[in-house]
Amino acid sequence: MEARPVTEERKGMARSWKLWAIGIVALLLVIFIAENSQEVEIRFLFIETQTPLIFGLLVAGILGFLIGWLAPIVRRGRRGERD
Protein backbone atom coordinates (compact mmCIF):
# COMPACT_ATOMS: atom_id res chain seq x y z
CA MET A 1 0.00 0.00 0.00
CA GLU A 2 1.42 3.34 -1.02
CA ALA A 3 1.41 6.24 1.44
CA ARG A 4 -0.38 9.35 0.25
CA PRO A 5 1.74 12.48 0.19
CA VAL A 6 0.92 15.13 2.75
CA THR A 7 -0.77 17.96 0.89
CA GLU A 8 -1.64 21.44 2.05
CA GLU A 9 -5.31 20.38 2.04
CA ARG A 10 -4.62 17.47 4.44
CA LYS A 11 -2.54 19.75 6.70
CA GLY A 12 -5.42 22.23 6.79
CA MET A 13 -7.92 19.51 7.67
CA ALA A 14 -5.69 18.28 10.53
CA ARG A 15 -5.30 21.82 11.82
CA SER A 16 -9.06 22.41 11.57
CA TRP A 17 -9.79 19.20 13.53
CA LYS A 18 -7.37 20.23 16.28
CA LEU A 19 -8.95 23.69 16.56
CA TRP A 20 -12.40 22.14 16.90
CA ALA A 21 -11.14 19.77 19.61
CA ILE A 22 -9.51 22.63 21.53
CA GLY A 23 -12.67 24.72 21.20
CA ILE A 24 -14.89 21.91 22.51
CA VAL A 25 -12.57 21.23 25.47
CA ALA A 26 -12.45 24.95 26.29
CA LEU A 27 -16.26 25.17 26.13
CA LEU A 28 -16.62 22.15 28.44
CA LEU A 29 -14.17 23.74 30.88
CA VAL A 30 -16.17 26.98 30.90
CA ILE A 31 -19.44 25.08 31.50
CA PHE A 32 -17.84 23.04 34.30
CA ILE A 33 -16.49 26.16 35.97
CA ALA A 34 -19.82 28.03 35.66
CA GLU A 35 -21.72 25.12 37.24
CA ASN A 36 -19.44 25.11 40.30
CA SER A 37 -19.70 28.63 41.68
CA GLN A 38 -20.17 27.92 45.42
CA GLU A 39 -17.74 29.32 48.02
CA VAL A 40 -14.99 26.96 49.12
CA GLU A 41 -11.92 27.10 51.33
CA ILE A 42 -8.71 26.83 49.31
CA ARG A 43 -5.39 26.03 50.95
CA PHE A 44 -2.11 26.20 49.05
CA LEU A 45 1.21 26.09 50.87
CA PHE A 46 0.89 28.81 53.52
CA ILE A 47 -2.15 30.55 52.01
CA GLU A 48 -5.68 29.81 53.18
CA THR A 49 -8.61 31.69 51.68
CA GLN A 50 -12.37 31.51 51.17
CA THR A 51 -13.19 32.06 47.49
CA PRO A 52 -15.65 30.93 44.80
CA LEU A 53 -14.76 27.53 43.38
CA ILE A 54 -14.73 29.20 39.94
CA PHE A 55 -11.37 30.81 40.69
CA GLY A 56 -9.81 27.57 41.91
CA LEU A 57 -11.00 25.70 38.83
CA LEU A 58 -9.88 28.52 36.54
CA VAL A 59 -6.39 28.53 38.06
CA ALA A 60 -6.22 24.72 37.79
CA GLY A 61 -7.32 24.89 34.12
CA ILE A 62 -4.74 27.56 33.28
CA LEU A 63 -1.97 25.63 35.05
CA GLY A 64 -2.98 22.45 33.21
CA PHE A 65 -2.87 24.29 29.89
CA LEU A 66 0.56 25.76 30.65
CA ILE A 67 1.98 22.39 31.68
CA GLY A 68 0.57 20.75 28.54
CA TRP A 69 2.01 23.52 26.38
CA LEU A 70 5.45 23.71 28.02
CA ALA A 71 6.15 19.98 28.49
CA PRO A 72 6.78 19.24 24.77
CA ILE A 73 8.98 22.33 24.48
CA VAL A 74 11.12 21.23 27.43
CA ARG A 75 11.29 17.66 26.09
CA ARG A 76 12.42 18.89 22.67
CA GLY A 77 15.12 21.04 24.28
CA ARG A 78 16.46 18.11 26.30
CA ARG A 79 16.38 15.82 23.28
CA GLY A 80 18.39 18.43 21.34
CA GLU A 81 21.00 18.59 24.11
CA ARG A 82 21.48 14.80 24.02
CA ASP A 83 22.00 14.66 20.24
PyMOL Python script that loads the backbone (N, CA, C, O; Angstrom):
from pymol import cmd

cmd.read_pdbstr("""\
ATOM      1  N   MET A   1       0.841  -1.172   0.000  1.00  0.00           N
ATOM      2  CA  MET A   1       0.000   0.000   0.000  1.00  0.00           C
ATOM      3  C   MET A   1       0.891   1.241   0.000  1.00  0.00           C
ATOM      4  O   MET A   1       1.822   1.347   0.798  1.00  0.00           O
ATOM      5  N   GLU A   2       0.608   2.136  -0.864  1.00  0.00           N
ATOM      6  CA  GLU A   2       1.424   3.344  -1.020  1.00  0.00           C
ATOM      7  C   GLU A   2       0.901   4.466  -0.130  1.00  0.00           C
ATOM      8  O   GLU A   2      -0.302   4.719  -0.077  1.00  0.00           O
ATOM      9  N   ALA A   3       1.805   5.128   0.561  1.00  0.00           N
ATOM     10  CA  ALA A   3       1.413   6.239   1.436  1.00  0.00           C
ATOM     11  C   ALA A   3       1.074   7.460   0.595  1.00  0.00           C
ATOM     12  O   ALA A   3       1.770   7.775  -0.371  1.00  0.00           O
ATOM     13  N   ARG A   4      -0.003   8.146   0.970  1.00  0.00           N
ATOM     14  CA  ARG A   4      -0.382   9.352   0.251  1.00  0.00           C
ATOM     15  C   ARG A   4       0.508  10.500   0.706  1.00  0.00           C
ATOM     16  O   ARG A   4       0.809  10.620   1.894  1.00  0.00           O
ATOM     17  N   PRO A   5       0.922  11.330  -0.213  1.00  0.00           N
ATOM     18  CA  PRO A   5       1.740  12.479   0.187  1.00  0.00           C
ATOM     19  C   PRO A   5       0.921  13.470   1.006  1.00  0.00           C
ATOM     20  O   PRO A   5      -0.282  13.622   0.797  1.00  0.00           O
ATOM     21  N   VAL A   6       1.583  14.132   1.927  1.00  0.00           N
ATOM     22  CA  VAL A   6       0.916  15.132   2.755  1.00  0.00           C
ATOM     23  C   VAL A   6       0.757  16.397   1.925  1.00  0.00           C
ATOM     24  O   VAL A   6       1.737  17.017   1.512  1.00  0.00           O
ATOM     25  N   THR A   7      -0.479  16.761   1.694  1.00  0.00           N
ATOM     26  CA  THR A   7      -0.767  17.955   0.895  1.00  0.00           C
ATOM     27  C   THR A   7      -1.176  19.088   1.822  1.00  0.00           C
ATOM     28  O   THR A   7      -1.447  18.876   3.004  1.00  0.00           O
ATOM     29  N   GLU A   8      -1.215  20.275   1.278  1.00  0.00           N
ATOM     30  CA  GLU A   8      -1.643  21.441   2.051  1.00  0.00           C
ATOM     31  C   GLU A   8      -3.089  21.258   2.522  1.00  0.00           C
ATOM     32  O   GLU A   8      -3.452  21.696   3.613  1.00  0.00           O
ATOM     33  N   GLU A   9      -3.910  20.607   1.688  1.00  0.00           N
ATOM     34  CA  GLU A   9      -5.308  20.383   2.041  1.00  0.00           C
ATOM     35  C   GLU A   9      -5.404  19.470   3.265  1.00  0.00           C
ATOM     36  O   GLU A   9      -6.192  19.738   4.171  1.00  0.00           O
ATOM     37  N   ARG A  10      -4.611  18.396   3.301  1.00  0.00           N
ATOM     38  CA  ARG A  10      -4.624  17.473   4.444  1.00  0.00           C
ATOM     39  C   ARG A  10      -4.086  18.155   5.696  1.00  0.00           C
ATOM     40  O   ARG A  10      -4.583  17.903   6.793  1.00  0.00           O
ATOM     41  N   LYS A  11      -3.071  19.020   5.552  1.00  0.00           N
ATOM     42  CA  LYS A  11      -2.544  19.754   6.703  1.00  0.00           C
ATOM     43  C   LYS A  11      -3.614  20.680   7.261  1.00  0.00           C
ATOM     44  O   LYS A  11      -3.765  20.806   8.476  1.00  0.00           O
ATOM     45  N   GLY A  12      -4.354  21.327   6.370  1.00  0.00           N
ATOM     46  CA  GLY A  12      -5.417  22.232   6.792  1.00  0.00           C
ATOM     47  C   GLY A  12      -6.531  21.500   7.508  1.00  0.00           C
ATOM     48  O   GLY A  12      -7.074  22.005   8.491  1.00  0.00           O
ATOM     49  N   MET A  13      -6.884  20.302   7.024  1.00  0.00           N
ATOM     50  CA  MET A  13      -7.917  19.507   7.674  1.00  0.00           C
ATOM     51  C   MET A  13      -7.462  19.079   9.068  1.00  0.00           C
ATOM     52  O   MET A  13      -8.254  19.112  10.009  1.00  0.00           O
ATOM     53  N   ALA A  14      -6.214  18.683   9.213  1.00  0.00           N
ATOM     54  CA  ALA A  14      -5.692  18.277  10.526  1.00  0.00           C
ATOM     55  C   ALA A  14      -5.707  19.466  11.484  1.00  0.00           C
ATOM     56  O   ALA A  14      -6.074  19.325  12.650  1.00  0.00           O
ATOM     57  N   ARG A  15      -5.313  20.619  10.996  1.00  0.00           N
ATOM     58  CA  ARG A  15      -5.302  21.824  11.817  1.00  0.00           C
ATOM     59  C   ARG A  15      -6.731  22.198  12.229  1.00  0.00           C
ATOM     60  O   ARG A  15      -6.971  22.579  13.374  1.00  0.00           O
ATOM     61  N   SER A  16      -7.670  22.088  11.295  1.00  0.00           N
ATOM     62  CA  SER A  16      -9.064  22.405  11.567  1.00  0.00           C
ATOM     63  C   SER A  16      -9.624  21.468  12.641  1.00  0.00           C
ATOM     64  O   SER A  16     -10.326  21.925  13.543  1.00  0.00           O
ATOM     65  N   TRP A  17      -9.330  20.182  12.563  1.00  0.00           N
ATOM     66  CA  TRP A  17      -9.793  19.201  13.531  1.00  0.00           C
ATOM     67  C   TRP A  17      -9.249  19.535  14.918  1.00  0.00           C
ATOM     68  O   TRP A  17      -9.978  19.455  15.907  1.00  0.00           O
ATOM     69  N   LYS A  18      -7.981  19.905  14.995  1.00  0.00           N
ATOM     70  CA  LYS A  18      -7.369  20.235  16.284  1.00  0.00           C
ATOM     71  C   LYS A  18      -8.012  21.479  16.885  1.00  0.00           C
ATOM     72  O   LYS A  18      -8.245  21.529  18.093  1.00  0.00           O
ATOM     73  N   LEU A  19      -8.300  22.477  16.064  1.00  0.00           N
ATOM     74  CA  LEU A  19      -8.949  23.690  16.560  1.00  0.00           C
ATOM     75  C   LEU A  19     -10.340  23.387  17.106  1.00  0.00           C
ATOM     76  O   LEU A  19     -10.732  23.924  18.142  1.00  0.00           O
ATOM     77  N   TRP A  20     -11.082  22.533  16.418  1.00  0.00           N
ATOM     78  CA  TRP A  20     -12.404  22.139  16.904  1.00  0.00           C
ATOM     79  C   TRP A  20     -12.289  21.426  18.249  1.00  0.00           C
ATOM     80  O   TRP A  20     -13.064  21.696  19.166  1.00  0.00           O
ATOM     81  N   ALA A  21     -11.323  20.517  18.366  1.00  0.00           N
ATOM     82  CA  ALA A  21     -11.144  19.773  19.613  1.00  0.00           C
ATOM     83  C   ALA A  21     -10.789  20.720  20.758  1.00  0.00           C
ATOM     84  O   ALA A  21     -11.330  20.595  21.857  1.00  0.00           O
ATOM     85  N   ILE A  22      -9.889  21.660  20.509  1.00  0.00           N
ATOM     86  CA  ILE A  22      -9.506  22.632  21.531  1.00  0.00           C
ATOM     87  C   ILE A  22     -10.709  23.493  21.919  1.00  0.00           C
ATOM     88  O   ILE A  22     -10.924  23.768  23.099  1.00  0.00           O
ATOM     89  N   GLY A  23     -11.483  23.912  20.936  1.00  0.00           N
ATOM     90  CA  GLY A  23     -12.672  24.720  21.202  1.00  0.00           C
ATOM     91  C   GLY A  23     -13.698  23.982  22.049  1.00  0.00           C
ATOM     92  O   GLY A  23     -14.281  24.562  22.965  1.00  0.00           O
ATOM     93  N   ILE A  24     -13.922  22.714  21.752  1.00  0.00           N
ATOM     94  CA  ILE A  24     -14.886  21.912  22.512  1.00  0.00           C
ATOM     95  C   ILE A  24     -14.409  21.721  23.944  1.00  0.00           C
ATOM     96  O   ILE A  24     -15.194  21.858  24.883  1.00  0.00           O
ATOM     97  N   VAL A  25     -13.123  21.405  24.120  1.00  0.00           N
ATOM     98  CA  VAL A  25     -12.575  21.228  25.466  1.00  0.00           C
ATOM     99  C   VAL A  25     -12.669  22.531  26.255  1.00  0.00           C
ATOM    100  O   VAL A  25     -13.019  22.513  27.435  1.00  0.00           O
ATOM    101  N   ALA A  26     -12.363  23.652  25.623  1.00  0.00           N
ATOM    102  CA  ALA A  26     -12.453  24.952  26.293  1.00  0.00           C
ATOM    103  C   ALA A  26     -13.901  25.247  26.694  1.00  0.00           C
ATOM    104  O   ALA A  26     -14.148  25.739  27.795  1.00  0.00           O
ATOM    105  N   LEU A  27     -14.844  24.954  25.823  1.00  0.00           N
ATOM    106  CA  LEU A  27     -16.260  25.167  26.127  1.00  0.00           C
ATOM    107  C   LEU A  27     -16.698  24.298  27.307  1.00  0.00           C
ATOM    108  O   LEU A  27     -17.406  24.775  28.195  1.00  0.00           O
ATOM    109  N   LEU A  28     -16.286  23.035  27.326  1.00  0.00           N
ATOM    110  CA  LEU A  28     -16.620  22.149  28.439  1.00  0.00           C
ATOM    111  C   LEU A  28     -16.017  22.656  29.745  1.00  0.00           C
ATOM    112  O   LEU A  28     -16.653  22.576  30.795  1.00  0.00           O
ATOM    113  N   LEU A  29     -14.797  23.176  29.685  1.00  0.00           N
ATOM    114  CA  LEU A  29     -14.167  23.737  30.881  1.00  0.00           C
ATOM    115  C   LEU A  29     -14.952  24.939  31.402  1.00  0.00           C
ATOM    116  O   LEU A  29     -15.155  25.075  32.608  1.00  0.00           O
ATOM    117  N   VAL A  30     -15.389  25.804  30.500  1.00  0.00           N
ATOM    118  CA  VAL A  30     -16.170  26.985  30.898  1.00  0.00           C
ATOM    119  C   VAL A  30     -17.496  26.551  31.533  1.00  0.00           C
ATOM    120  O   VAL A  30     -17.900  27.110  32.552  1.00  0.00           O
ATOM    121  N   ILE A  31     -18.169  25.569  30.947  1.00  0.00           N
ATOM    122  CA  ILE A  31     -19.436  25.081  31.504  1.00  0.00           C
ATOM    123  C   ILE A  31     -19.200  24.472  32.885  1.00  0.00           C
ATOM    124  O   ILE A  31     -19.964  24.730  33.815  1.00  0.00           O
ATOM    125  N   PHE A  32     -18.158  23.675  33.021  1.00  0.00           N
ATOM    126  CA  PHE A  32     -17.836  23.038  34.300  1.00  0.00           C
ATOM    127  C   PHE A  32     -17.564  24.084  35.373  1.00  0.00           C
ATOM    128  O   PHE A  32     -18.036  23.961  36.503  1.00  0.00           O
ATOM    129  N   ILE A  33     -16.814  25.096  35.023  1.00  0.00           N
ATOM    130  CA  ILE A  33     -16.491  26.164  35.973  1.00  0.00           C
ATOM    131  C   ILE A  33     -17.758  26.933  36.362  1.00  0.00           C
ATOM    132  O   ILE A  33     -17.961  27.230  37.539  1.00  0.00           O
ATOM    133  N   ALA A  34     -18.603  27.255  35.392  1.00  0.00           N
ATOM    134  CA  ALA A  34     -19.817  28.025  35.665  1.00  0.00           C
ATOM    135  C   ALA A  34     -20.787  27.256  36.558  1.00  0.00           C
ATOM    136  O   ALA A  34     -21.501  27.861  37.356  1.00  0.00           O
ATOM    137  N   GLU A  35     -20.820  25.943  36.433  1.00  0.00           N
ATOM    138  CA  GLU A  35     -21.724  25.122  37.236  1.00  0.00           C
ATOM    139  C   GLU A  35     -21.258  24.980  38.681  1.00  0.00           C
ATOM    140  O   GLU A  35     -22.047  24.590  39.541  1.00  0.00           O
ATOM    141  N   ASN A  36     -20.001  25.286  38.963  1.00  0.00           N
ATOM    142  CA  ASN A  36     -19.444  25.106  40.297  1.00  0.00           C
ATOM    143  C   ASN A  36     -19.017  26.446  40.870  1.00  0.00           C
ATOM    144  O   ASN A  36     -17.826  26.738  40.974  1.00  0.00           O
ATOM    145  N   SER A  37     -20.007  27.265  41.245  1.00  0.00           N
ATOM    146  CA  SER A  37     -19.702  28.626  41.679  1.00  0.00           C
ATOM    147  C   SER A  37     -19.813  28.832  43.192  1.00  0.00           C
ATOM    148  O   SER A  37     -19.707  29.966  43.657  1.00  0.00           O
ATOM    149  N   GLN A  38     -20.025  27.763  43.973  1.00  0.00           N
ATOM    150  CA  GLN A  38     -20.167  27.924  45.422  1.00  0.00           C
ATOM    151  C   GLN A  38     -18.838  28.329  46.072  1.00  0.00           C
ATOM    152  O   GLN A  38     -17.767  28.127  45.500  1.00  0.00           O
ATOM    153  N   GLU A  39     -18.929  28.902  47.275  1.00  0.00           N
ATOM    154  CA  GLU A  39     -17.744  29.325  48.020  1.00  0.00           C
ATOM    155  C   GLU A  39     -17.064  28.096  48.630  1.00  0.00           C
ATOM    156  O   GLU A  39     -17.729  27.215  49.174  1.00  0.00           O
ATOM    157  N   VAL A  40     -15.766  28.048  48.535  1.00  0.00           N
ATOM    158  CA  VAL A  40     -14.986  26.957  49.121  1.00  0.00           C
ATOM    159  C   VAL A  40     -13.747  27.525  49.805  1.00  0.00           C
ATOM    160  O   VAL A  40     -13.333  28.652  49.535  1.00  0.00           O
ATOM    161  N   GLU A  41     -13.168  26.727  50.688  1.00  0.00           N
ATOM    162  CA  GLU A  41     -11.917  27.101  51.327  1.00  0.00           C
ATOM    163  C   GLU A  41     -10.783  26.480  50.520  1.00  0.00           C
ATOM    164  O   GLU A  41     -10.763  25.271  50.286  1.00  0.00           O
ATOM    165  N   ILE A  42      -9.851  27.308  50.102  1.00  0.00           N
ATOM    166  CA  ILE A  42      -8.714  26.835  49.314  1.00  0.00           C
ATOM    167  C   ILE A  42      -7.448  27.034  50.128  1.00  0.00           C
ATOM    168  O   ILE A  42      -7.183  28.122  50.640  1.00  0.00           O
ATOM    169  N   ARG A  43      -6.672  25.963  50.239  1.00  0.00           N
ATOM    170  CA  ARG A  43      -5.388  26.028  50.946  1.00  0.00           C
ATOM    171  C   ARG A  43      -4.293  25.644  49.976  1.00  0.00           C
ATOM    172  O   ARG A  43      -4.372  24.611  49.311  1.00  0.00           O
ATOM    173  N   PHE A  44      -3.269  26.482  49.898  1.00  0.00           N
ATOM    174  CA  PHE A  44      -2.110  26.200  49.052  1.00  0.00           C
ATOM    175  C   PHE A  44      -0.871  26.712  49.765  1.00  0.00           C
ATOM    176  O   PHE A  44      -0.727  27.909  50.011  1.00  0.00           O
ATOM    177  N   LEU A  45       0.010  25.796  50.090  1.00  0.00           N
ATOM    178  CA  LEU A  45       1.211  26.088  50.865  1.00  0.00           C
ATOM    179  C   LEU A  45       0.833  26.814  52.152  1.00  0.00           C
ATOM    180  O   LEU A  45       0.222  26.206  53.030  1.00  0.00           O
ATOM    181  N   PHE A  46       1.174  28.086  52.292  1.00  0.00           N
ATOM    182  CA  PHE A  46       0.888  28.814  53.522  1.00  0.00           C
ATOM    183  C   PHE A  46      -0.303  29.751  53.382  1.00  0.00           C
ATOM    184  O   PHE A  46      -0.573  30.553  54.275  1.00  0.00           O
ATOM    185  N   ILE A  47      -1.009  29.653  52.273  1.00  0.00           N
ATOM    186  CA  ILE A  47      -2.145  30.546  52.011  1.00  0.00           C
ATOM    187  C   ILE A  47      -3.440  29.774  52.243  1.00  0.00           C
ATOM    188  O   ILE A  47      -3.591  28.641  51.788  1.00  0.00           O
ATOM    189  N   GLU A  48      -4.360  30.397  52.951  1.00  0.00           N
ATOM    190  CA  GLU A  48      -5.679  29.815  53.175  1.00  0.00           C
ATOM    191  C   GLU A  48      -6.703  30.909  52.927  1.00  0.00           C
ATOM    192  O   GLU A  48      -6.639  31.973  53.542  1.00  0.00           O
ATOM    193  N   THR A  49      -7.646  30.652  52.028  1.00  0.00           N
ATOM    194  CA  THR A  49      -8.614  31.689  51.675  1.00  0.00           C
ATOM    195  C   THR A  49      -9.978  31.083  51.377  1.00  0.00           C
ATOM    196  O   THR A  49     -10.084  29.910  51.021  1.00  0.00           O
ATOM    197  N   GLN A  50     -10.998  31.880  51.524  1.00  0.00           N
ATOM    198  CA  GLN A  50     -12.368  31.505  51.174  1.00  0.00           C
ATOM    199  C   GLN A  50     -12.683  32.216  49.857  1.00  0.00           C
ATOM    200  O   GLN A  50     -12.656  33.445  49.800  1.00  0.00           O
ATOM    201  N   THR A  51     -12.978  31.463  48.807  1.00  0.00           N
ATOM    202  CA  THR A  51     -13.189  32.058  47.491  1.00  0.00           C
ATOM    203  C   THR A  51     -14.159  31.197  46.686  1.00  0.00           C
ATOM    204  O   THR A  51     -14.334  30.020  47.000  1.00  0.00           O
ATOM    205  N   PRO A  52     -14.790  31.757  45.657  1.00  0.00           N
ATOM    206  CA  PRO A  52     -15.646  30.928  44.801  1.00  0.00           C
ATOM    207  C   PRO A  52     -14.828  29.832  44.116  1.00  0.00           C
ATOM    208  O   PRO A  52     -13.687  30.049  43.709  1.00  0.00           O
ATOM    209  N   LEU A  53     -15.425  28.673  44.002  1.00  0.00           N
ATOM    210  CA  LEU A  53     -14.762  27.530  43.376  1.00  0.00           C
ATOM    211  C   LEU A  53     -14.347  27.849  41.935  1.00  0.00           C
ATOM    212  O   LEU A  53     -13.408  27.253  41.407  1.00  0.00           O
ATOM    213  N   ILE A  54     -15.052  28.794  41.309  1.00  0.00           N
ATOM    214  CA  ILE A  54     -14.730  29.197  39.939  1.00  0.00           C
ATOM    215  C   ILE A  54     -13.258  29.578  39.819  1.00  0.00           C
ATOM    216  O   ILE A  54     -12.583  29.172  38.872  1.00  0.00           O
ATOM    217  N   PHE A  55     -12.762  30.355  40.773  1.00  0.00           N
ATOM    218  CA  PHE A  55     -11.368  30.807  40.690  1.00  0.00           C
ATOM    219  C   PHE A  55     -10.384  29.657  40.846  1.00  0.00           C
ATOM    220  O   PHE A  55      -9.369  29.611  40.152  1.00  0.00           O
ATOM    221  N   GLY A  56     -10.675  28.730  41.750  1.00  0.00           N
ATOM    222  CA  GLY A  56      -9.805  27.566  41.910  1.00  0.00           C
ATOM    223  C   GLY A  56      -9.765  26.713  40.656  1.00  0.00           C
ATOM    224  O   GLY A  56      -8.699  26.262  40.236  1.00  0.00           O
ATOM    225  N   LEU A  57     -10.934  26.494  40.059  1.00  0.00           N
ATOM    226  CA  LEU A  57     -11.000  25.704  38.832  1.00  0.00           C
ATOM    227  C   LEU A  57     -10.325  26.419  37.665  1.00  0.00           C
ATOM    228  O   LEU A  57      -9.658  25.791  36.842  1.00  0.00           O
ATOM    229  N   LEU A  58     -10.504  27.736  37.603  1.00  0.00           N
ATOM    230  CA  LEU A  58      -9.879  28.518  36.541  1.00  0.00           C
ATOM    231  C   LEU A  58      -8.354  28.456  36.641  1.00  0.00           C
ATOM    232  O   LEU A  58      -7.666  28.265  35.639  1.00  0.00           O
ATOM    233  N   VAL A  59      -7.838  28.617  37.851  1.00  0.00           N
ATOM    234  CA  VAL A  59      -6.387  28.528  38.055  1.00  0.00           C
ATOM    235  C   VAL A  59      -5.888  27.131  37.691  1.00  0.00           C
ATOM    236  O   VAL A  59      -4.856  26.994  37.033  1.00  0.00           O
ATOM    237  N   ALA A  60      -6.618  26.086  38.119  1.00  0.00           N
ATOM    238  CA  ALA A  60      -6.221  24.718  37.789  1.00  0.00           C
ATOM    239  C   ALA A  60      -6.236  24.498  36.272  1.00  0.00           C
ATOM    240  O   ALA A  60      -5.334  23.855  35.735  1.00  0.00           O
ATOM    241  N   GLY A  61      -7.246  25.021  35.582  1.00  0.00           N
ATOM    242  CA  GLY A  61      -7.319  24.889  34.121  1.00  0.00           C
ATOM    243  C   GLY A  61      -6.174  25.591  33.425  1.00  0.00           C
ATOM    244  O   GLY A  61      -5.592  25.053  32.483  1.00  0.00           O
ATOM    245  N   ILE A  62      -5.843  26.794  33.883  1.00  0.00           N
ATOM    246  CA  ILE A  62      -4.739  27.557  33.285  1.00  0.00           C
ATOM    247  C   ILE A  62      -3.413  26.846  33.530  1.00  0.00           C
ATOM    248  O   ILE A  62      -2.589  26.735  32.623  1.00  0.00           O
ATOM    249  N   LEU A  63      -3.207  26.362  34.757  1.00  0.00           N
ATOM    250  CA  LEU A  63      -1.973  25.630  35.050  1.00  0.00           C
ATOM    251  C   LEU A  63      -1.869  24.358  34.218  1.00  0.00           C
ATOM    252  O   LEU A  63      -0.789  24.022  33.734  1.00  0.00           O
ATOM    253  N   GLY A  64      -2.979  23.651  34.050  1.00  0.00           N
ATOM    254  CA  GLY A  64      -2.982  22.451  33.211  1.00  0.00           C
ATOM    255  C   GLY A  64      -2.632  22.774  31.766  1.00  0.00           C
ATOM    256  O   GLY A  64      -1.878  22.040  31.128  1.00  0.00           O
ATOM    257  N   PHE A  65      -3.176  23.866  31.250  1.00  0.00           N
ATOM    258  CA  PHE A  65      -2.868  24.292  29.887  1.00  0.00           C
ATOM    259  C   PHE A  65      -1.384  24.613  29.749  1.00  0.00           C
ATOM    260  O   PHE A  65      -0.735  24.183  28.795  1.00  0.00           O
ATOM    261  N   LEU A  66      -0.850  25.374  30.710  1.00  0.00           N
ATOM    262  CA  LEU A  66       0.561  25.762  30.648  1.00  0.00           C
ATOM    263  C   LEU A  66       1.484  24.550  30.717  1.00  0.00           C
ATOM    264  O   LEU A  66       2.474  24.479  29.988  1.00  0.00           O
ATOM    265  N   ILE A  67       1.167  23.603  31.584  1.00  0.00           N
ATOM    266  CA  ILE A  67       1.983  22.391  31.678  1.00  0.00           C
ATOM    267  C   ILE A  67       1.921  21.612  30.364  1.00  0.00           C
ATOM    268  O   ILE A  67       2.949  21.154  29.865  1.00  0.00           O
ATOM    269  N   GLY A  68       0.726  21.462  29.805  1.00  0.00           N
ATOM    270  CA  GLY A  68       0.575  20.748  28.537  1.00  0.00           C
ATOM    271  C   GLY A  68       1.272  21.441  27.383  1.00  0.00           C
ATOM    272  O   GLY A  68       1.722  20.784  26.444  1.00  0.00           O
ATOM    273  N   TRP A  69       1.367  22.754  27.442  1.00  0.00           N
ATOM    274  CA  TRP A  69       2.010  23.522  26.377  1.00  0.00           C
ATOM    275  C   TRP A  69       3.522  23.518  26.538  1.00  0.00           C
ATOM    276  O   TRP A  69       4.251  23.426  25.550  1.00  0.00           O
ATOM    277  N   LEU A  70       4.000  23.618  27.780  1.00  0.00           N
ATOM    278  CA  LEU A  70       5.445  23.711  28.019  1.00  0.00           C
ATOM    279  C   LEU A  70       6.161  22.361  28.008  1.00  0.00           C
ATOM    280  O   LEU A  70       7.335  22.297  27.643  1.00  0.00           O
ATOM    281  N   ALA A  71       5.486  21.289  28.398  1.00  0.00           N
ATOM    282  CA  ALA A  71       6.146  19.976  28.490  1.00  0.00           C
ATOM    283  C   ALA A  71       6.802  19.551  27.169  1.00  0.00           C
ATOM    284  O   ALA A  71       7.963  19.142  27.192  1.00  0.00           O
ATOM    285  N   PRO A  72       6.122  19.627  26.026  1.00  0.00           N
ATOM    286  CA  PRO A  72       6.781  19.236  24.773  1.00  0.00           C
ATOM    287  C   PRO A  72       7.971  20.140  24.427  1.00  0.00           C
ATOM    288  O   PRO A  72       8.956  19.676  23.854  1.00  0.00           O
ATOM    289  N   ILE A  73       7.879  21.406  24.769  1.00  0.00           N
ATOM    290  CA  ILE A  73       8.978  22.331  24.480  1.00  0.00           C
ATOM    291  C   ILE A  73      10.205  21.945  25.292  1.00  0.00           C
ATOM    292  O   ILE A  73      11.318  21.919  24.767  1.00  0.00           O
ATOM    293  N   VAL A  74      10.004  21.647  26.568  1.00  0.00           N
ATOM    294  CA  VAL A  74      11.118  21.233  27.428  1.00  0.00           C
ATOM    295  C   VAL A  74      11.694  19.915  26.944  1.00  0.00           C
ATOM    296  O   VAL A  74      12.914  19.755  26.892  1.00  0.00           O
ATOM    297  N   ARG A  75      10.827  18.959  26.586  1.00  0.00           N
ATOM    298  CA  ARG A  75      11.293  17.660  26.094  1.00  0.00           C
ATOM    299  C   ARG A  75      12.132  17.811  24.827  1.00  0.00           C
ATOM    300  O   ARG A  75      13.176  17.175  24.684  1.00  0.00           O
ATOM    301  N   ARG A  76      11.665  18.662  23.908  1.00  0.00           N
ATOM    302  CA  ARG A  76      12.417  18.889  22.673  1.00  0.00           C
ATOM    303  C   ARG A  76      13.783  19.482  22.964  1.00  0.00           C
ATOM    304  O   ARG A  76      14.772  19.108  22.334  1.00  0.00           O
ATOM    305  N   GLY A  77      13.844  20.409  23.920  1.00  0.00           N
ATOM    306  CA  GLY A  77      15.115  21.035  24.281  1.00  0.00           C
ATOM    307  C   GLY A  77      16.077  20.024  24.865  1.00  0.00           C
ATOM    308  O   GLY A  77      17.265  20.043  24.545  1.00  0.00           O
ATOM    309  N   ARG A  78      15.584  19.143  25.717  1.00  0.00           N
ATOM    310  CA  ARG A  78      16.455  18.110  26.304  1.00  0.00           C
ATOM    311  C   ARG A  78      16.912  17.115  25.259  1.00  0.00           C
ATOM    312  O   ARG A  78      18.055  16.658  25.290  1.00  0.00           O
ATOM    313  N   ARG A  79      16.031  16.775  24.336  1.00  0.00           N
ATOM    314  CA  ARG A  79      16.384  15.825  23.281  1.00  0.00           C
ATOM    315  C   ARG A  79      17.479  16.426  22.393  1.00  0.00           C
ATOM    316  O   ARG A  79      18.387  15.724  21.948  1.00  0.00           O
ATOM    317  N   GLY A  80      17.380  17.739  22.143  1.00  0.00           N
ATOM    318  CA  GLY A  80      18.391  18.434  21.337  1.00  0.00           C
ATOM    319  C   GLY A  80      19.736  18.468  22.028  1.00  0.00           C
ATOM    320  O   GLY A  80      20.774  18.398  21.369  1.00  0.00           O
ATOM    321  N   GLU A  81      19.736  18.576  23.364  1.00  0.00           N
ATOM    322  CA  GLU A  81      20.998  18.595  24.109  1.00  0.00           C
ATOM    323  C   GLU A  81      21.678  17.236  24.059  1.00  0.00           C
ATOM    324  O   GLU A  81      22.906  17.165  24.022  1.00  0.00           O
ATOM    325  N   ARG A  82      20.898  16.149  24.057  1.00  0.00           N
ATOM    326  CA  ARG A  82      21.484  14.801  24.023  1.00  0.00           C
ATOM    327  C   ARG A  82      22.125  14.492  22.674  1.00  0.00           C
ATOM    328  O   ARG A  82      23.157  13.825  22.605  1.00  0.00           O
ATOM    329  N   ASP A  83      21.504  14.985  21.604  1.00  0.00           N
ATOM    330  CA  ASP A  83      21.998  14.658  20.243  1.00  0.00           C
ATOM    331  C   ASP A  83      23.211  15.420  19.873  1.00  0.00           C
ATOM    332  O   ASP A  83      23.733  15.253  18.771  1.00  0.00           O
TER     333      ASP A  83
END
""", "prot")
cmd.dss("prot")
cmd.show_as("cartoon", "prot")
cmd.util.cbc("prot")
cmd.orient("prot")
